[in-house]
Amino acid sequence: MNKFQNIAKISENHMRKVFDATPLQKNEHLSQLYGADIWLKREDLSPVRSYKLRGAFNAMRKRPKSKKFVCASAGNHAQGVAYMCRFFGVVGTIFMPVTTPQQKIQKTKMFGGEGVEIKLTGDYFDDCLQSAKLYCEKTDGHFLSPFDDDDVIEGQATVAVEIEKQLGEVPDQIILPVGGGGLASGVIGYFENKTQFTLVEPLGGACLWSALIAGKPIKLDNVDTFADGAAVGKIGSKTFKYLKDVGLANVLRIPEDRICLTMLDMLNVEGLVLEP
């Protein structure tokens, strides 16, 4: 067991004090459609409907002396941070783009309660990110990146810990979404070279694809915000270190209209309400 795997397993054990492991479910519809045993890791069944709770928990758990946290998020990281602010009894200031769906803003307020303040600024996540960092410098808060943070990456790796436990073995292949790269970095770091990976980005926010071509993280000129949770204009510098060797052949760019059709298909066939 490498150091990364050991840390992820310790974090996963601590998480059980906050929420149960999310289920790993075989999906018969997709399995028959593609002629494979396809399992879905149901992170939509976490308390905040995404895996972002994991990274927020791990990072905040490791900073017991910090009493004020600041973050920038298009919604899911915000909800995770807000939830954990209430759990740890600390104050949080959350910056969200003005384009954030109202439902995510309301849920963030609900999870955080009176201890969390929300500031709407900028049309895109990257604009919001800069505002959050400047605010953090002025108020001496601890900035909690949604993906470009070692503790956050370790927290997201607990998804891999649970998959291995629930399946009883390492999967043949794992398909992961990429926004800023936190989840993908954590899972790849945990499984190392034990399995095959396919990383998927929205076509209008393919920051990993662009970084792989350039050999370093670069800022996209334009970002389509339909897939708001993955609409990131620049891959993280820390996450890119984990992802730089994945290879272009293992990265898929999916048009936003295809994402929309898949969401409708999963709703109509499986009754699953997915976000872009």
Secondary structure, 3 states (H helix, E strand, C coil): CCHHHHHHHHHHHHHCCCCCCCCEEECHHHHHHHCCCCEEECHHHCCCCCCHHHHHHHHHHCCCCCCEEEEECCCHHHHHHHHHHHHHCCEEEEEECCCCCHHHHHHHHHHHHHHEEEEECCCCHHHHHHHHHHHHHHHCCEECCCCCCHHHHHHHCHHHHHHHHHHCCCCCEEEEECCCCHHHHHHHHHHCCCCEEEEEEEHHHCHHHHHHHHCCCCCCCCCCCCCHHHCCCCCCHHHHHHHCCCCHHHEEEECHHHHHHHHHHHHHHHCCCCCC
